[in-house]
Amino acid sequence: MINKRNDKIRNWIKYFTVILLALILIPGCNKNQHKVIKLAHALDTSHPVHEAMEFMAKKISEKSNGQIEVEIYPNQQLGTEGQCLELVQVGVIEITKVSAAVMEGIVPEFTIFSLPYLFKDKEHYFNSLDGDVGEELLLSGEEYWLRGLCYYDAGSRSFYSTKKMIRKPSDLKGMKIRVMQSNTAIEMIKILGGSATPISWGELYTALQSGVVDAAENNPPSFYLSHHYEVCKYYSLDEHASIPDILVISTRFWNELSDQEKIWIKEAAIESSQYQRKLWAESETNAMKELEKAGVEIFHPDKELFMKKVEPMYDKYKDNKKVYGLIEKVKGVKNNDKLKPNKNNYEN
């Protein structure tokens, strides 16, 4: 056990050493005249979130009159999503994009996003993200050296299968279903009668093709762009969870910025978030059209059947004041509860 632990530590030391050397040798990283922000993520450059990050980088440069530059490293150039998050925590890179489901493993408050059917509709979802409760969550990871800048829409997650259409919860019984590394997602599948199997995104196509898992769950663009539709011909739009992506900045870096620099970065992040929502909506529409062309059978199940089945998941959080308090706040969000612009939100 000790040898395995030591091997793991040695491997991480090697990994961080390679990344540090790479960042030192990357042209343009050591510039004395202005600040350079390194933003690393795991997505393809065609993804709407990457396009939004490029938009943000341009805005930051414009607002700062070239004083701040953002260098983007996509496609896992500096590591997987989890590794990039750790690099932000230790201050090796300044910003990364991470799913709220991954964040829940570090910051318990983010568990609420993985709870099924928390949001009534898209408007409730956006008003929650843009309101006080959304801002509270962005700041909840500061004790872990992580500060959220904004949310990127990742749509709603639904089931797709290689074997059969999932029309009701009982259809999941006995099925092996891929989920993200999220305790909440695992619990949801268990309650619905399936067998949850955490598998990395990059390995999922082969897992579906070989029968390691029978199904998975994700939004339409991810289902389409991953080519999972080539082996999964059944897509059930139960839309059980809306889990946003989060743009996260290192507090070690943030705390060294001037108030004006913080405002430039925060404003640009929020503007990129609004821009990304338009890109995402277009991407969803295109994905659904392409899935239909590819012969994927699409079904709209009765969501009430799934909602009733997962209701017990909320009861377990009643003793957790922080998480349950956030759940109640989200449920109480109304259509006009949007966060009013306030420089204090940027400078703190």
DRENKOL-863816 format. One record per residue: z negated, y negated, x negated of N, C-alpha, C in turn; residue number from 1; residue in one letter. Coordinates in steps of 0.02 Angstrom, whole numbers. Each point is the difference from the previous one (the first is absolute). Layout:
REM DRENKOL-863816
> Z, Y, X, Z, Y, X, Z, Y, X, NUM, a
...
REM end
This chain:
REM DRENKOL-863816
> 0, 60, -42, 0, -60, 42, 0, -63, -44, 1, m
> -42, 2, -53, -5, -58, -45, 66, -10, -37, 2, i
> 31, 57, -22, 64, -5, -36, 54, -30, 44, 3, n
> 2, 21, 64, 50, -26, 48, -10, -75, 10, 4, k
> -65, -20, 5, -14, -71, 10, 22, -40, -61, 5, r
> -14, 28, -60, 19, -35, -61, 76, -5, -7, 6, n
> 36, 54, 21, 73, -1, -2, 27, -54, 46, 7, d
> -31, -6, 59, 22, -51, 48, -10, -70, -28, 8, k
> -58, -11, -32, -15, -65, -30, 50, -15, -55, 9, i
> 15, 50, -42, 48, -10, -55, 69, -17, 27, 10, r
> 20, 35, 54, 66, -13, 30, 5, -71, 26, 11, n
> -55, -25, 32, 0, -68, 26, 1, -51, -57, 12, w
> -35, 15, -54, 1, -46, -58, 71, -4, -28, 13, i
> 34, 57, -4, 69, 1, -24, 44, -41, 46, 14, k
> -10, 10, 66, 41, -35, 50, -9, -76, -6, 15, y
> -62, -23, -2, -12, -72, -5, 25, -28, -66, 16, f
> -5, 39, -53, 25, -23, -65, 75, -10, 1, 17, t
> 36, 47, 30, 73, -5, 6, 18, -62, 41, 18, v
> -34, -10, 56, 15, -58, 43, -14, -65, -36, 19, i
> -57, -3, -35, -17, -61, -37, 52, -17, -53, 20, l
> 21, 52, -37, 51, -11, -51, 66, -22, 31, 21, l
> 17, 31, 57, 62, -17, 34, -1, -73, 23, 22, a
> -57, -22, 27, -5, -68, 25, 1, -51, -57, 23, l
> -28, 19, -56, 1, -44, -58, 71, -9, -27, 24, i
> 39, 55, 4, 67, -1, -29, 53, -26, 48, 25, l
> -18, -5, 66, 49, -24, 49, 18, -73, -16, 26, i
> 65, -15, -7, 20, -69, -16, -25, -48, 53, 27, p
> -25, -57, -23, -19, -53, 47, -71, 4, 25, 28, g
> -36, 51, -19, -68, 6, 26, -49, -46, -35, 29, c
> 14, -15, -63, -47, -42, -37, 29, -71, -8, 30, n
> -7, -38, 52, 26, -68, -1, -59, -48, 5, 31, k
> 1, -49, -44, -57, -45, -3, 7, -59, 48, 32, n
> 62, -16, 21, 11, -60, 39, -18, 8, 74, 33, q
> 0, 60, 25, -15, 10, 71, -29, 69, 11, 34, h
> -28, 9, 60, -32, 65, 16, 53, 49, 24, 35, k
> -8, 63, -21, 44, 54, 22, -41, 51, 38, 36, v
> 21, 13, 62, -34, 50, 42, 41, 64, -1, 37, i
> -31, 55, -18, 34, 65, 2, -16, 33, 67, 38, k
> 52, 15, 38, -6, 32, 66, 35, 68, -3, 39, l
> -39, 53, 5, 29, 68, -4, -10, 36, 66, 40, a
> 50, 40, 19, -7, 39, 62, 44, 62, -4, 41, h
> -6, 44, 49, 34, 65, -2, 63, 4, 42, 42, a
> 18, -55, 34, 56, 2, 47, 68, -11, -34, 43, l
> 52, 22, 36, 68, -11, -21, 19, -74, 10, 44, d
> 48, -24, -38, 19, -71, 5, 36, -17, 66, 45, t
> 21, 52, 37, 33, -13, 65, -51, -6, 56, 46, s
> -63, 12, -14, -52, -1, 52, -15, -73, 21, 47, h
> -12, -11, 65, -15, -68, 25, -61, -32, -35, 48, p
> -49, 41, -20, -58, -27, -34, 18, -27, -69, 49, v
> 43, 36, -35, 22, -25, -66, 38, -65, 9, 50, h
> 43, -4, 50, 38, -62, 13, -48, -58, 15, 51, e
> -54, 15, 36, -50, -51, 16, -36, -23, -63, 52, a
> -13, 46, -46, -32, -18, -63, 45, -45, -42, 53, m
> 65, 14, 0, 47, -43, -35, 0, -70, 31, 54, e
> -4, -2, 66, -3, -64, 36, -63, -38, -21, 55, f
> -57, 36, -4, -63, -31, -20, 4, -27, -72, 56, m
> 30, 40, -44, 6, -21, -70, 39, -66, -5, 57, a
> 54, -4, 38, 40, -61, 1, -40, -60, 26, 58, k
> -39, 12, 54, -40, -53, 29, -54, -25, -48, 59, k
> -32, 47, -35, -52, -19, -48, 29, -43, -55, 60, i
> 59, 20, -24, 33, -39, -53, 17, -70, 25, 61, s
> 24, -5, 63, 18, -65, 28, -61, -44, 10, 62, e
> -53, 29, 30, -60, -39, 15, -34, -24, -64, 63, k
> 1, 41, -52, -35, -17, -62, 45, -38, -49, 64, s
> 63, -12, 22, 48, -34, -44, 9, 38, -66, 65, n
> 2, 66, 6, 11, 42, -58, -62, 15, -41, 66, g
> -58, -24, 20, -60, 12, -39, -25, 72, 6, 67, q
> 17, 33, 56, -20, 70, 10, 62, 42, 13, 68, i
> 7, 54, -37, 57, 45, 7, -26, 69, 21, 69, e
> 36, 33, 44, -19, 68, 22, 53, 49, -26, 70, v
> -22, 49, -38, 45, 53, -25, -15, 63, 40, 71, e
> 51, 28, 32, -9, 57, 45, 24, 64, -33, 72, i
> -42, 53, 3, 16, 65, -28, -1, 52, 56, 73, y
> 58, 14, 31, 2, 47, 57, 7, 73, -23, 74, p
> 9, 44, 49, 17, 71, -13, -48, 37, -46, 75, n
> -65, -15, 5, -50, 34, -40, 10, -9, -75, 76, q
> 30, -55, -20, 11, -13, -71, -67, -1, -39, 77, q
> -52, -25, 32, -65, -4, -33, -51, 49, 31, 78, l
> 25, 47, 41, -46, 50, 28, 8, 8, 75, 79, g
> -34, 49, 27, 1, 12, 72, -40, -55, 35, 80, t
> 0, 2, 66, -37, -50, 39, -74, -1, -19, 81, e
> -30, 59, -4, -70, 5, -18, -14, -24, -70, 82, g
> 45, 16, -47, -9, -21, -69, 7, -76, -7, 83, q
> 49, -29, 37, 8, -73, -3, -62, -35, 27, 84, c
> -30, 29, 52, -60, -30, 28, -56, -1, -52, 85, l
> -7, 54, -38, -51, 4, -52, 16, -50, -56, 86, e
> 64, -9, -15, 19, -48, -52, -18, -72, 21, 87, l
> 5, -13, 66, -21, -66, 25, -75, -7, -6, 88, v
> -37, 52, 16, -73, -3, -4, -24, -16, -70, 89, q
> 33, 28, -50, -23, -12, -69, 34, -61, -31, 90, v
> 46, -32, 38, 30, -61, -23, 60, 8, -46, 91, g
> 28, 60, -4, 59, 10, -42, 62, -32, 31, 92, v
> 6, 7, 67, 51, -36, 37, -35, -43, 52, 93, i
> 35, -50, 25, -33, -48, 45, 5, 18, 74, 94, e
> 58, 26, 21, 11, 13, 71, 34, 67, 11, 95, i
> -16, 32, 56, 36, 60, 22, 2, 3, 75, 96, t
> 41, 45, 26, 3, 13, 72, -30, 69, 12, 97, k
> -43, 4, 50, -32, 65, 15, -7, 8, 75, 98, v
> 5, 62, 23, -10, 13, 71, -74, -7, 17, 99, s
> -14, -24, 60, -70, -6, 22, -33, 68, 2, 100, a
> 39, 54, 10, -28, 67, 0, -27, 19, -69, 101, a
> 34, -22, -52, -24, 13, -68, -61, -44, -15, 102, v
> 1, -61, 25, -57, -45, -12, -65, 26, 30, 103, m
> 5, 39, 54, -62, 24, 32, -40, 45, -45, 104, e
> 33, 30, -51, -36, 41, -48, -44, -40, -47, 105, g
> 12, -66, -3, -39, -45, -43, -43, -47, 42, 106, i
> 31, -29, 52, -34, -48, 43, -6, 31, 70, 107, v
> -59, 23, 20, -8, 36, 64, 25, -39, 61, 108, p
> -4, -66, -2, 20, -40, 58, 73, 12, 20, 109, e
> 43, 19, -48, 70, 10, 15, 13, 64, 40, 110, f
> -53, 38, 11, 5, 60, 42, 28, -16, 69, 111, t
> -15, -59, 25, 20, -16, 69, 75, 5, 11, 112, i
> 39, -14, -52, 73, 1, 9, 27, 71, 11, 113, f
> -36, 49, -25, 22, 69, 9, -22, 31, 66, 114, s
> -43, -36, 36, -22, 25, 65, 58, -3, 50, 115, l
> 13, 55, 35, 57, 1, 46, -9, -44, 61, 116, p
> 53, -34, 18, 4, -41, 61, -52, -55, 3, 117, y
> -16, -30, -58, -47, -56, 0, 33, -63, 29, 118, l
> 65, -7, -13, 36, -60, 23, 37, 14, 65, 119, f
> -6, -46, 47, 31, 10, 66, 76, -5, -3, 120, k
> 25, -46, -40, 71, -9, -7, 14, -40, -64, 121, d
> 63, -17, -12, 19, -34, -61, -31, -70, -4, 122, k
> -4, -34, 56, -29, -67, 1, -74, 2, -18, 123, e
> -36, 49, 28, -71, 8, -16, -9, 16, -74, 124, h
> 45, 41, -26, -1, 19, -71, 8, -61, -45, 125, y
> 51, -40, 13, 13, -59, -43, -55, -53, 8, 126, f
> -25, -9, 60, -53, -50, 10, -64, 22, -35, 127, n
> -11, 64, -5, -59, 25, -36, 8, -12, -75, 128, s
> 60, 14, -27, 12, -11, -71, -2, -74, -18, 129, l
> 26, -42, 44, 5, -71, -14, -63, -39, 17, 130, d
> -48, 33, 31, -61, -33, 23, -59, 7, -48, 131, g
> -57, -18, 24, -61, 1, -40, -18, 71, -24, 132, d
> 11, 50, 43, -18, 68, -19, 46, 24, -57, 133, v
> 63, -20, 2, 46, 19, -53, -19, -31, -66, 134, g
> -20, -64, 2, -21, -35, -61, -65, 29, -27, 135, e
> -45, 19, 44, -62, 32, -21, 13, 64, -38, 136, e
> 49, 39, 24, 17, 63, -34, 32, -12, -68, 137, l
> 42, -51, -4, 32, -16, -64, -51, -15, -55, 138, l
> -57, -30, 21, -51, -18, -49, -53, 54, -10, 139, l
> 4, 54, 39, -53, 51, -2, 0, 42, -64, 140, s
> 53, -3, -39, 3, 40, -61, -18, -37, -63, 141, g
> -26, -61, 7, -14, -41, -60, -52, 32, -46, 142, e
> -48, 35, 29, -50, 32, -44, 30, 56, -41, 143, e
> 61, 21, 18, 36, 51, -38, 56, -31, -42, 144, y
> -4, -66, -11, 48, -39, -40, 69, -3, 32, 145, w
> 2, 6, 67, 63, -1, 37, -3, -52, 55, 146, l
> 47, -45, 1, 3, -51, 53, 68, 5, 34, 147, r
> 1, 7, 66, 62, 3, 37, 31, -69, 8, 148, g
> 65, -4, -8, 36, -64, 10, 33, -4, 68, 149, l
> 30, 55, 22, 34, 1, 64, 15, 72, 21, 150, c
> 24, 8, 61, 20, 65, 26, 76, 3, 6, 151, y
> 28, 59, -13, 71, 12, 14, 4, 54, 55, 152, y
> 43, -12, 48, 8, 46, 56, 28, 67, -25, 153, d
> -31, 54, 21, 25, 67, -16, 13, 39, 64, 154, a
> 8, -36, 56, 17, 33, 62, -53, 46, 27, 155, g
> 21, 44, 45, -46, 50, 29, 20, 70, -22, 156, s
> -49, 41, -11, 12, 67, -25, 6, 49, 59, 157, r
> 51, 44, -5, 12, 50, 52, 17, 67, -33, 158, s
> -4, 54, 37, 11, 67, -27, 73, 19, -2, 159, f
> 21, 31, -56, 66, 32, -3, -9, 71, -27, 160, y
> 42, 46, 24, -11, 71, -12, 64, 37, -17, 161, s
> -8, 54, -38, 56, 44, -17, 9, 55, 53, 162, t
> -51, 11, 41, -1, 58, 44, 13, -14, 74, 163, k
> -36, -51, 26, 4, -12, 73, -20, -72, 15, 164, k
> 16, -21, 61, -20, -66, 22, -74, 1, 19, 165, m
> -35, -52, -21, -71, -7, 17, -4, -45, 61, 166, i
> -9, 31, 58, 0, -35, 64, -70, -16, 24, 167, r
> -49, 40, -21, -69, -9, 20, -45, 25, -56, 168, k
> -64, -19, 0, -45, 20, -55, -2, 74, -14, 169, p
> 4, 41, 51, -5, 73, -10, 59, 27, -41, 170, s
> 55, -37, -4, 58, 22, -39, -16, -1, -75, 171, d
> -52, -37, -19, -19, -4, -71, -43, 58, -22, 172, l
> -23, 39, 47, -46, 55, -16, 33, 49, -49, 173, k
> -35, 11, -55, 23, 48, -50, 52, -26, -48, 174, g
> 24, -62, 11, 51, -28, -44, -31, -30, -63, 175, m
> 34, 8, -56, -22, -30, -63, 34, -69, -5, 176, k
> -41, -52, -1, 27, -68, 4, -21, -41, -61, 177, i
> 50, -28, -33, -14, -42, -58, -31, -66, 21, 178, r
> -53, -20, -34, -31, -65, 11, -11, -34, -67, 179, v
> -13, -65, 1, -20, -35, -60, -71, 22, -19, 180, m
> -21, -17, -61, -67, 17, -23, -49, -46, 35, 181, q
> -12, 13, 63, -44, -41, 42, -44, 46, 41, 182, s
> -66, -7, -6, -46, 42, 38, 9, -10, 75, 183, n
> 16, -62, 20, 10, -15, 71, 61, 36, 27, 184, t
> 55, -1, -39, 61, 34, 21, -11, 75, 4, 185, a
> -37, 27, -47, -14, 72, -1, -41, 19, 62, 186, i
> -49, -41, 17, -41, 13, 58, 40, -4, 65, 187, e
> 47, -48, 3, 41, -7, 60, 42, 63, 12, 188, m
> 31, 26, -51, 42, 60, 7, -43, 59, 21, 189, i
> -60, 5, -28, -45, 54, 17, -19, -2, 74, 190, k
> -16, -60, 26, -18, -8, 70, 59, 18, 46, 191, i
> 61, -17, -23, 59, 15, 40, 20, 74, -3, 192, l
> -32, 38, -44, 12, 72, -3, 44, 23, -57, 193, g
> 23, -47, -42, 42, 19, -56, -39, 12, -64, 194, g
> 36, 19, -52, -31, 10, -66, 26, -54, -47, 195, s
> -44, -46, -18, 20, -57, -42, 8, 21, -73, 196, a
> 56, -21, -30, 14, 17, -69, 21, -62, -39, 197, t
> -45, -28, -40, 18, -59, -40, 50, 19, -55, 198, p
> 57, -33, -1, 52, 12, -50, 28, -69, -20, 199, i
> 15, -8, -64, 28, -64, -22, 68, -12, 32, 200, s
> 17, -63, 9, 62, -18, 33, 61, 28, -37, 201, w
> -2, -3, -66, 57, 24, -40, 12, 74, 5, 202, g
> -50, 39, 19, 7, 73, 5, 13, 24, 71, 203, e
> 0, -47, 48, 2, 20, 71, 66, 31, 21, 204, l
> 56, -26, -24, 65, 28, 21, 3, 74, -15, 205, y
> -17, 18, -61, 1, 70, -21, -50, 42, 40, 206, t
> -59, -30, 15, -51, 36, 39, 24, 15, 70, 207, a
> 36, -47, 31, 28, 11, 66, 56, 51, -2, 208, l
> 42, -6, -50, 57, 44, -7, -20, 73, -13, 209, q
> -53, 9, -39, -22, 68, -18, -50, 30, 49, 210, s
> -24, -41, 47, -47, 26, 50, -73, -4, -21, 211, g
> -13, -35, -55, -70, -11, -20, -37, -37, 57, 212, v
> 35, -47, 31, -25, -33, 60, 54, 3, 54, 213, v
> -22, -3, 63, 47, 4, 56, 19, -69, 27, 214, d
> -40, -49, -16, 11, -66, 29, -33, -54, -44, 215, a
> 16, -62, 17, -31, -58, -33, -3, -56, 50, 216, a
> -25, -58, -21, -3, -57, 46, 11, -64, -39, 217, e
> 46, -41, 28, 15, -64, -33, 42, -43, 46, 218, n
> 14, -61, -25, 40, -47, 39, 75, 16, -7, 219, n
> 42, -27, 45, 72, 15, -2, 35, -16, -67, 220, p
> -10, -60, -30, 34, -13, -63, -18, 50, -55, 221, p
> -64, 18, -4, -21, 48, -52, 29, 69, 14, 222, s
> 1, 20, 63, 30, 64, 19, 74, 2, -18, 223, f
> 34, -56, 12, 72, -2, -14, 15, -7, -75, 224, y
> -31, -49, -34, 16, -14, -70, -20, 58, -46, 225, l
> -49, 39, 20, -23, 57, -40, 46, 61, 8, 226, s
> 47, -4, 48, 45, 56, 17, -36, 61, 29, 227, h
> -62, -11, 23, -36, 55, 31, 34, 24, 64, 228, h
> 41, -43, 30, 36, 19, 61, 50, 56, -13, 229, y
> 17, 11, -63, 46, 54, -17, -30, 69, 14, 230, e
> -66, 4, -3, -34, 64, 13, -44, -3, 63, 231, v
> -14, -60, 25, -40, -8, 60, 43, -30, 56, 232, c
> 16, 40, 49, 45, -23, 53, -36, -19, 64, 233, k
> -67, -3, -3, -39, -17, 59, -47, -58, -17, 234, y
> 7, -55, 39, -41, -59, -13, -33, -22, 66, 235, y
> -67, 5, 1, -38, -17, 59, -35, -67, -10, 236, s
> 21, -51, 36, -26, -68, -10, -66, -10, 38, 237, l
> -52, 34, -23, -66, -8, 30, -35, -63, -26, 238, d
> 23, -26, -58, -26, -62, -30, -76, -2, -2, 239, e
> -29, 50, -33, -72, 9, 1, -38, -49, -46, 240, h
> 33, -27, -50, -36, -46, -46, 46, -54, -27, 241, a
> -28, -60, -7, 36, -56, -32, -40, -20, -62, 242, s
> 23, 24, -57, -37, -9, -63, 40, -47, -44, 243, i
> -22, -62, -9, 38, -48, -40, -4, 13, -75, 244, p
> 48, -28, -35, -5, -4, -73, -38, -64, -16, 245, d
> -32, 0, -58, -40, -58, -20, 19, -22, -70, 246, i
> 12, -64, -8, 13, -28, -66, -68, -18, -30, 247, l
> -16, 31, -56, -67, -6, -30, 4, -33, -69, 248, v
> -44, -48, -12, -4, -34, -65, -67, 14, -33, 249, i
> 1, 4, -66, -62, 12, -38, -46, -61, 5, 250, s
> -63, 11, 18, -47, -56, 3, -14, -27, -70, 251, t
> 9, 42, -51, -10, -23, -68, 51, -56, -16, 252, r
> 62, 9, 25, 52, -51, -9, -10, -58, 48, 253, f
> -14, 15, 63, -7, -51, 52, -54, -51, -18, 254, w
> -55, 24, -25, -57, -44, -16, 15, -47, -59, 255, n
> 52, 15, -38, 18, -43, -57, 50, -54, 20, 256, e
> 26, 5, 62, 50, -48, 23, -32, -65, 23, 257, l
> 37, -55, -4, -24, -63, 28, 7, 3, 76, 258, s
> -33, -46, 35, 5, -2, 73, 72, -9, 22, 259, d
> 37, -42, -35, 70, -13, 18, 43, 63, -10, 260, q
> -13, 36, -54, 38, 62, -13, -14, 52, 53, 261, e
> -62, 3, 22, -18, 47, 54, 38, -16, 65, 262, k
> 5, -64, 15, 35, -22, 60, 74, 18, -4, 263, i
> 31, -12, -57, 71, 17, -9, 11, 75, 13, 264, w
> -42, 42, -30, 10, 72, 5, -14, 25, 71, 265, i
> -54, -23, 29, -18, 22, 68, 52, -22, 51, 266, k
> 23, -62, -4, 51, -25, 46, 65, 40, -7, 267, e
> 20, 13, -61, 62, 38, -12, -6, 71, 27, 268, a
> -60, 30, -8, -11, 68, 25, 6, 2, 76, 269, a
> -31, -47, 34, 2, -3, 73, 72, -11, 25, 270, i
> 37, -45, -34, 69, -12, 19, 42, 63, -10, 271, e
> -14, 38, -52, 37, 62, -12, -17, 53, 52, 272, s
> -61, -2, 25, -21, 46, 52, 40, -11, 64, 273, s
> 7, -64, 19, 39, -17, 60, 74, 18, -10, 274, q
> 26, -11, -59, 69, 17, -16, 10, 76, 4, 275, y
> -48, 38, -26, 5, 73, 0, 1, 29, 70, 276, q
> -35, -31, 47, 0, 26, 68, 69, -1, 31, 277, r
> 39, -51, -15, 69, -3, 25, 42, 54, -32, 278, k
> -8, 9, -66, 37, 52, -35, -19, 69, 27, 279, l
> -65, 10, 13, -23, 65, 24, 29, 15, 69, 280, w
> 0, -48, 44, 27, 10, 68, 73, 21, -4, 281, a
> 38, -33, -43, 71, 18, -9, 7, 71, -29, 282, e
> -44, 16, -47, 1, 66, -31, -16, 55, 50, 283, s
> -48, -12, 45, -18, 49, 52, 59, 13, 47, 284, e
> 32, -54, 22, 57, 6, 45, 56, 40, -32, 285, t
> 15, -16, -63, 53, 35, -36, -18, 74, -10, 286, n
> -63, 13, -17, -22, 69, -12, 8, 43, 63, 287, a
> -21, -26, 57, 5, 38, 62, 74, 16, 17, 288, m
> 44, -48, -12, 72, 12, 13, 27, 55, -45, 289, k
> -19, -3, -64, 24, 49, -48, -29, 70, 13, 290, e
> -62, 2, 22, -31, 65, 17, 36, 33, 58, 291, l
> 17, -40, 50, 37, 26, 58, 69, 26, -22, 292, e
> 33, -38, -44, 66, 21, -25, -5, 66, -38, 293, k
> -57, 10, -34, -10, 60, -41, -19, 61, 43, 294, a
> -6, -10, 66, -15, 56, 43, -74, 15, 9, 295, g
> -43, -48, -17, -72, 10, 10, -16, -8, 74, 296, v
> -37, 47, 27, -21, -4, 70, -62, -45, 4, 297, e
> 3, -52, 40, -55, -49, 5, -32, 5, 69, 298, i
> -67, 3, 0, -37, 8, 62, -57, -51, 4, 299, f
> -10, -28, 60, -55, -47, 12, -54, 35, 42, 300, h
> -52, 25, -32, -51, 37, 37, -47, -46, 39, 301, p
> -40, 29, 43, -52, -37, 36, -57, -13, -49, 302, d
> -7, -62, -23, -50, -16, -50, -71, 11, 25, 303, k
> -11, -6, 65, -66, 9, 28, -29, 69, -16, 304, e
> 43, 50, -3, -23, 68, -16, -30, 2, -70, 305, l
> 31, -35, -47, -24, -1, -69, -62, -46, -6, 306, f
> 1, -56, 36, -55, -47, -3, -66, 31, 23, 307, m
> 3, 38, 55, -60, 33, 26, -27, 52, -48, 308, k
> 45, 33, -34, -20, 54, -46, -38, -27, -61, 309, k
> 18, -60, -23, -30, -27, -61, -58, -48, 13, 310, v
> -18, -12, 62, -55, -46, 16, -65, 16, -37, 311, e
> -18, 64, -10, -63, 16, -35, -3, -28, -71, 312, p
> 57, -15, -30, -1, -26, -69, -37, -66, -5, 313, m
> 0, -39, 52, -33, -65, -1, -76, 5, 3, 314, y
> -24, 53, 32, -72, 8, 9, -37, 9, -66, 315, d
> 31, 32, -48, -34, 14, -64, -14, -63, -40, 316, k
> 33, -56, 18, -10, -62, -38, -53, -46, 31, 317, y
> -30, 22, 55, -49, -42, 34, -61, -15, -44, 318, k
> -15, 45, -46, -57, -10, -44, 18, -39, -63, 319, d
> 64, -13, -8, 23, -39, -58, 13, -71, 24, 320, n
> -49, -45, -10, 3, -67, 28, 62, -39, -24, 321, k
> 17, 7, -64, 56, -37, -27, 66, 20, 33, 322, k
> 14, 65, -3, 63, 25, 27, 4, -7, 75, 323, v
> -53, 19, 35, 2, -4, 73, 3, -73, 23, 324, y
> -33, -44, -38, 3, -71, 16, 72, -26, -4, 325, g
> 38, 23, -51, 69, -20, -7, 43, 29, 56, 326, l
> -15, 62, 19, 37, 31, 56, -8, -42, 63, 327, i
> -62, -20, 14, -14, -41, 59, 34, -68, -5, 328, e
> 3, -28, -60, 33, -65, -8, 75, 6, 14, 329, k
> 30, 54, -24, 72, 11, 12, 12, 9, 75, 330, v
> -41, 39, 33, 8, 11, 71, -6, -65, 40, 331, k
> -39, -47, -28, -11, -63, 35, 51, -54, -16, 332, g
> 48, 15, -45, 51, -49, -18, 46, -13, 59, 333, v
> 10, -63, 14, 45, -20, 54, 65, -28, -29, 334, k
> 48, -12, 43, 66, -20, -23, 2, -69, -34, 335, n
> -52, -40, 10, 0, -66, -32, -49, -5, -58, 336, n
> -26, 58, -22, -51, 0, -54, 33, 4, -69, 337, d
> 39, -50, -16, 32, -1, -65, -40, -45, -47, 338, k
> 3, 17, -64, -38, -39, -50, 32, -68, -10, 339, l
> -39, -52, 8, 26, -67, -11, 2, -15, -75, 340, k
> 53, -31, -24, 6, -16, -71, -62, -39, -24, 341, p
> -28, 23, -55, -60, -32, -27, 0, 11, -76, 342, n
> 0, -54, -37, 3, 7, -73, -58, 40, -28, 343, k
> -55, 1, 36, -57, 40, -23, 17, 73, -3, 344, n
> 46, 22, 43, 21, 71, 0, 37, 17, -64, 345, n
> 29, -50, -32, 38, 12, -61, -43, -9, -63, 346, y
> -44, -48, 2, -36, -19, -61, -61, 43, -15, 347, e
> -31, 29, 52, -63, 37, -11, 10, 59, -46, 348, n
REM end
